[in-house]
Amino acid sequence: MSNINYSKIKEIKTFCESLTSEPAWREVVENFVNENTDFTVDNVRFISSDCIDEIQQDELAGEEYILGCFNAWFIADCIGIDQDVIDAMQKVHSYEAVCKLIISLGKLPTLQSAYASADGYGHHFNHYDFNEEEITVNGVSFYVFDNRS
């Protein structure tokens, strides 16, 4: 991706200007040129579609409490366990244990995929307004999350 033509640079600049307030578009271009797959410029995060699922899984695994707070029916459906078990764990505030169960059963990729399908990526990566944008640079698609308020 190190060779970005002028028209693509112009497209990136225009894209950046279309956001709520312009990020440093030159820094964005530099990250594309350096083939970075996950970077943030002025609180706008760019993540390659090739690695977004893995990044989201890593972040979910690191947020044990939050992952354990997902709806019990959703967790039960994703991991193939009775909803009553998840309900009971959540009732006694064992959210971290729910997360550890998901991970130990090897079901984090299944849950993450279902989560992304149901809510898109914006709900996880964009806590400001849950939106996501997309831009393609030299055949590589990036999700863009504007977390500026």
N, C-alpha and C positions, 0 to 999 in steps of 0.2 A: 504494500500500500504506500510505499515511500514516494511514489510518483503521483502526485495529485495535480491534475491539470487546472488551468486557470478558471475554466467554467465551473468546475467542481468547487474550487475555493470560493467563487462568487456565490454559488448555491449555499455553501456552508455559512457564509457571512449573512446572506439573506435569511436563512433558517434561524440563525442566532438572533438576528434582529427581530424576528417574528415572536420570540419569547417575550414574556412580560417586561423584562428589561434586558438590554443587550449584554451577554457575557463577553468576555475577552475572546472574540472570534479567532484572533491569531493564535492564541493559546490552544483553542479547540483544534485548529488546523494542525498545529505542531504535534498534538497528541495523536491525531490521525496519521500523520507522516511517520511518527515513531511507533506506529502499530500498537498503541496502547488499547487494551480491550475493556478497561474499566477505569474511568477517570472523572474527576469533578473539576469544573471551572466555574467560579462565582456561584457556587451552590447549585449548579446544574450538573447532574450526573449523566454520563454517557456509558452505556454498557452494551458490548457486542452481543448480538443474538446467539452467537456461538457459545457463549459462556454464562449467559444470564441465569439459566436453571441451576447450574452448579453454585454460582454466587448466592442465589437466593437460598439454596439448601444450606450452605455454610452459615448464612446469617440467621436462618430459622433455628439451626442447631445451637447457635450461640445465644438465642433468646428463649431459654427453656421455659420461663414463666409465660411468656406471650404465646408460644406454640401450645403449651398445655391449656391455654384459655380458649382455644378454638372450640366451636360448637361440638358437643359430645357426639351428636349424630354424624357430623362430618368426619371426625376422627375415627369413630367406630367403622364407618363405611370404608374409609381409606385403609385402615389397618386390619380389617376383618376380625374385629373383636366385638363382643356384645356391648351395646351402648350403655347398659346398666353398669358395667364395670367402669367405664369412663365417667359416667355420672357420679358414681360413688367416690372415685378418686378426686373429682373436681369439688364435690360437696365438702370434702375435708381439706380443701385447698392444697391438694397434692399436684399442683400444675407442673412442677419440675419433674415429678415422677411420671406423669403422662408423657412428657417430652422424651424422657429416657426410655420409656417403653416403646415409643414410636421408633426411636433410633435403634434400640436393641433388636427390634423385629425386622430391621432393614427396610422400613416403610417410609422413611423420610422422602425419598424420590417420588413415591406414589402420592404422598400427601402434598408435596410441593407442586407436582404437576396438576393435581386436582385444584389446588388453591389458585394457581396461575390461570387455569382454564375458567374457573368460576369468577374470579375478581380481576383478572389481568395482572400485569406486573406493577401498575401504578399504585395499587392499594398498598403494596409492600414498600416500594422504593420511593414513593412520593407522598410524604406525610402532610404536605401542604394542601393539595387539592385532588390527589389520587390519580391525576392524569398522566398519560404517557404519550410521547411523540415518537416518530421513527424517522431516521434518516439513513440513506445508504451511501457509503463512500467506497468507491472502487469495488463494488460487488459485495461489500460487507455491510450488513444491516446493524444499526445501533438503535437501542431504545434510549430515549432521552426523558429525564425526570427533572422538572424545574421545581426545586424546593425552596425558592425564595418567596417570602411573604410580601 
